[in-house]
Amino acid sequence: MRTLVTGGVRSGKSVIAEKFVADAAALHSPGVPITYVATGPCADDADWADRIATHRSRRPPSWHTVETRDLATALDALTGPALVDCLGTWLTAVLDELEAWEAPREEWQDALHERTASVVLAWSRCPHDVVAVTNEVGWGVVSEHRSGRIFADELGRLNQDIARASERVFLVAAGHLLPLRKP
């Protein structure tokens, strides 16, 4: 089953997603290690390093971690249950690679949409229990900064595509789980 967990920063979505994948693995794939697909950048400052350390400390030693920006290939290579954390950091890395923050949209948009379509396709055909975490953005004022508008627009599109390809979608707010789609 494919499950998308979305919410704001520090809403509790990763903790809930970790429980979802652990429960699914115990039920459907006992004894098969869980793969944690880490899509975020390497620690480039102390605060980011602390976030990574917090996430690592919660994972059991039996979980296998894959750090990658090639999310479609990672999804296709799964041999059991997995957690992808997070689509927003993956998108940021791809936008960085494409130098999209300052370049005209026509220079990078097709390449970005090809990459996101590959991820959505790999997600939709994944035969294993897989949970993805993403950020819910755009609930406020449209950013005055181009980079903020690009990120919100593109993550909003990606979230909609992944949600359509998921059996379950949940919103986490203030540590509380709200089902948006259940099978």
C-alpha positions as CSV (number, residue, x, y, z in Angstrom):
1,M,0.0,0.0,0.0
2,R,1.2,3.5,-0.9
3,T,0.7,6.1,1.8
4,L,1.4,9.8,1.7
5,V,1.8,11.8,4.9
6,T,1.8,15.5,4.6
7,G,1.9,18.4,7.0
8,G,3.8,21.5,8.2
9,V,7.3,21.7,9.6
10,R,7.5,20.0,13.0
11,S,3.9,18.8,12.7
12,G,4.9,15.2,13.7
13,K,4.6,13.8,10.2
14,S,7.9,11.9,10.2
15,V,7.2,10.1,13.5
16,I,3.7,9.1,12.3
17,A,5.2,7.9,8.9
18,E,7.8,5.8,10.7
19,K,5.1,4.1,12.7
20,F,3.0,3.5,9.6
21,V,5.8,1.8,7.8
22,A,6.9,-0.2,10.9
23,D,3.3,-1.4,11.4
24,A,2.9,-2.3,7.7
25,A,6.2,-4.2,7.7
26,A,5.2,-6.2,10.8
27,L,1.9,-7.1,9.3
28,H,2.8,-7.8,5.6
29,S,6.6,-8.3,5.6
30,P,7.8,-9.7,9.0
31,G,11.5,-10.1,9.0
32,V,12.1,-8.0,5.9
33,P,14.2,-5.0,6.7
34,I,12.7,-1.5,6.2
35,T,14.5,0.8,3.8
36,Y,14.7,4.4,4.8
37,V,15.1,6.5,1.7
38,A,16.8,9.8,2.8
39,T,16.4,12.4,0.1
40,G,17.7,15.4,2.1
41,P,21.0,17.2,1.5
42,C,24.1,16.4,3.6
43,A,24.4,18.3,6.8
44,D,25.5,21.8,5.8
45,D,24.9,23.5,9.1
46,A,24.5,22.6,12.7
47,D,20.7,22.9,12.7
48,W,20.3,20.7,9.7
49,A,22.8,18.2,11.2
50,D,20.7,18.1,14.4
51,R,17.5,17.4,12.4
52,I,19.3,14.5,10.6
53,A,20.6,13.1,13.9
54,T,17.1,13.3,15.5
55,H,15.7,11.3,12.6
56,R,18.6,8.7,12.7
57,S,18.2,8.2,16.4
58,R,14.5,7.1,16.0
59,R,15.3,4.5,13.4
60,P,16.0,0.9,14.6
61,P,19.4,-0.4,13.6
62,S,17.7,-3.0,11.4
63,W,16.5,-0.4,9.0
64,H,18.6,0.1,5.9
65,T,19.3,3.7,4.9
66,V,19.7,4.8,1.3
67,E,20.7,8.4,0.8
68,T,19.9,9.5,-2.7
69,R,18.6,12.2,-5.0
70,D,17.7,9.5,-7.6
71,L,14.3,8.7,-6.0
72,A,12.8,7.0,-9.0
73,T,15.6,4.5,-9.2
74,A,15.5,4.0,-5.4
75,L,11.8,3.2,-5.5
76,D,12.2,0.8,-8.4
77,A,15.0,-1.0,-6.5
78,L,13.0,-1.6,-3.3
79,T,12.8,-5.2,-2.1
80,G,10.5,-4.6,0.8
81,P,8.7,-1.9,2.8
82,A,10.2,1.6,2.7
83,L,9.9,5.1,4.0
84,V,10.7,8.1,1.8
85,D,11.6,11.2,3.9
86,C,10.9,13.7,2.3
87,L,9.6,14.8,-1.1
88,G,10.2,18.4,-0.2
89,T,13.9,17.9,0.4
90,W,14.1,15.8,-2.8
91,L,12.5,18.5,-4.8
92,T,14.9,21.1,-3.3
93,A,17.9,19.0,-4.3
94,V,16.5,18.6,-7.9
95,L,15.8,22.3,-8.2
96,D,19.4,23.0,-7.0
97,E,20.8,20.6,-9.6
98,L,18.8,22.3,-12.3
99,E,19.9,25.7,-11.1
100,A,16.2,26.6,-11.2
101,W,16.2,29.3,-8.5
102,E,17.6,32.0,-10.8
103,A,17.2,30.6,-14.3
104,P,14.2,31.2,-16.6
105,R,11.5,28.6,-16.1
106,E,11.8,27.4,-19.7
107,E,15.4,26.4,-19.1
108,W,14.5,23.8,-16.4
109,Q,10.8,23.1,-16.3
110,D,10.8,20.2,-18.8
111,A,13.7,18.5,-17.0
112,L,12.0,18.9,-13.6
113,H,8.7,17.6,-14.9
114,E,10.5,14.6,-16.4
115,R,12.1,13.8,-13.0
116,T,8.9,14.3,-11.1
117,A,6.9,12.1,-13.6
118,S,9.6,9.4,-13.2
119,V,9.1,9.5,-9.4
120,V,5.3,9.4,-9.6
121,L,5.5,6.4,-12.0
122,A,8.0,4.5,-9.8
123,W,5.7,5.3,-6.8
124,S,2.6,4.1,-8.5
125,R,4.1,0.8,-9.6
126,C,5.9,0.0,-6.3
127,P,4.6,-3.4,-5.1
128,H,5.7,-2.9,-1.5
129,D,4.3,-1.0,1.5
130,V,5.8,2.4,1.1
131,V,5.2,5.6,2.9
132,A,6.3,9.1,1.8
133,V,6.6,12.2,3.9
134,T,6.1,15.6,2.3
135,N,5.5,19.2,3.4
136,E,2.3,21.0,2.9
137,V,3.1,24.4,1.5
138,G,1.2,27.4,0.3
139,W,-1.4,27.9,3.0
140,G,-0.4,31.4,3.5
141,V,0.6,34.4,1.4
142,V,2.2,33.8,-1.9
143,S,5.9,34.3,-1.3
144,E,7.5,37.6,-2.3
145,H,10.6,35.6,-3.3
146,R,10.8,33.8,-6.6
147,S,12.5,30.7,-5.0
148,G,9.6,30.4,-2.5
149,R,7.0,30.6,-5.3
150,I,8.9,28.0,-7.4
151,F,9.1,25.6,-4.5
152,A,5.5,26.0,-3.4
153,D,4.2,25.6,-6.9
154,E,6.3,22.6,-7.8
155,L,5.9,20.8,-4.5
156,G,2.1,21.4,-4.7
157,R,2.0,19.7,-8.1
158,L,4.2,16.8,-6.9
159,N,2.1,16.3,-3.8
160,Q,-1.1,16.2,-5.9
161,D,0.4,13.6,-8.3
162,I,1.8,11.4,-5.5
163,A,-1.6,11.7,-3.6
164,R,-3.5,10.5,-6.7
165,A,-1.1,7.5,-6.9
166,S,-1.6,6.6,-3.2
167,E,-4.2,4.5,-1.5
168,R,-3.9,6.5,1.7
169,V,-3.3,10.2,2.3
170,F,-3.0,11.8,5.7
171,L,-2.5,15.3,6.9
172,V,-0.7,15.8,10.2
173,A,-1.3,19.0,12.2
174,A,0.0,19.6,15.7
175,G,0.8,15.9,16.0
176,H,-2.7,14.9,15.1
177,L,-3.5,12.7,12.2
178,L,-6.3,13.6,9.8
179,P,-7.2,11.1,7.1
180,L,-7.7,12.6,3.7
181,R,-8.0,9.3,1.7
182,K,-8.4,5.8,3.1
183,P,-8.7,2.7,1.0
